[in-house]
Amino acid sequence: MIVDGINDERDWEDVLASMEVMGIEIEEQDDIIRTLAGILHLGNINFEKGDNSSQEDSKVENKDMLELAASQFGTSAEALEKSLCQKDISNNRETMFKVNNINQAQDARDALAKGIY
């Protein structure tokens, strides 16, 4: 898509130059960009009903977005999906896991994105 008066390549170069002027090292720039990319990929994750017919569980529908987000955050796709599709309930003696329905998984995704941002 082309929009008159907007040059994304030039704007991106301006962002990188601005970070350099501010004294942000290349490694830290990479971390910032990777984190922002992870948040954007996280927002693209969709959920569907899980495989367990006896519960209202959820699973990630588009595994490609899950894998992209997980790789940007430096974790596994399995760990990220688990953190979105179930919650742990702990007391002093034990931890139990409860599955999230689709709406709860979406809320967990959004809360994670907001927390990271």
N, C-alpha and C positions, 0 to 999 in steps of 0.2 A: 504494500500500500504506500502510495506517495502522497504526501501532504505538502502543499506549497509553503515555503519558508521554514520547513523543519528538515534538519539534516541530522539524523540519529547518529551517524558515524562521527560527525564533528562534535555533537553534544557529548557522546561517550568519551571522546578524547579530552574534552573540557573537564569532565568529571575526574578522569584519571590524573590530569594535570593539576587539578585543584587539590586532590589528595596528596600529591607529591609536594605541592607548595606548603601544605599544612604539616608536612613532615611525617606523613604516614608511610611507613616502610612498605615495600612491595609485598612482603609476606602478610602483613596486616591488611593490605588492600585485598589480597587474595582471600583472606578469611572473611572480610566484609562482603565481598562479591559472592562467595560461596554461601554464606549465611542467607543473603537476600535471595539468591537463586533457590535455596532450599525452602524458604518461606513461600515463594511463588509456586514451586512444584507441590508443596504441601497443600496449598489452596486448590490445586487441580485434582486432588484425590477425591474420588467418589466411592460411595458405599452401596452395597446390596445386601439382601437377606443372606445370612450365613447358611451353612450346610446342615445345621442341627434343626430338624423340624419340630422338636419339642420345646424350643426356646426361641425367644425373639432376639436372636443374635445377628451380628453383622460381620461382613468381611469387605475388604477393599475390592472394588470392581475393576479398577484400572491399575494393575500391578506395575506397569511401566512408570507411572507417576510416583508410585510408592517407592520403587527402586531409585528413581532419580532423586527424590527428596532425601531418602535414607543415605545415599552416597554423599550428598552435599553436607549432611549433618555428621557424617563419619560413623554411622551405625548400620546395622543390618536391616533389610526390608522386613524380616520377621519380627525383630524387636520393635520397630516402628508400628507395624500393624497391630501387634499385641498391645502396645500402649494406647492405640486409638480405639480398638475394638473390645477392650475389657478394662475393668478397673479393679484395683486391689483394695480389699477391706481388711484392715489390720487391727488387732488388739494386742495386749501384752504377750499373748502366748502363741498366736498363729495368724497367718495371712490367708485369706480366702479370695478367690477371684470371681467376679461377676461379669457376665457378658454385657456389652452395650448394644442396644438396638441401633437402628440406622440414625435416628435423630441424636442419640447420645454420642455416637461415634463422630457425627458431624460437629457436635458441640466440642468434643475433645480435640478434634482437628483444629477448629477455630481458636480454642483456648491456647493450644500449643503454639500456633502461629503468632497469636497476640503476645504470649509470654516471651517468645524468642525475639520478636521485633522490639 
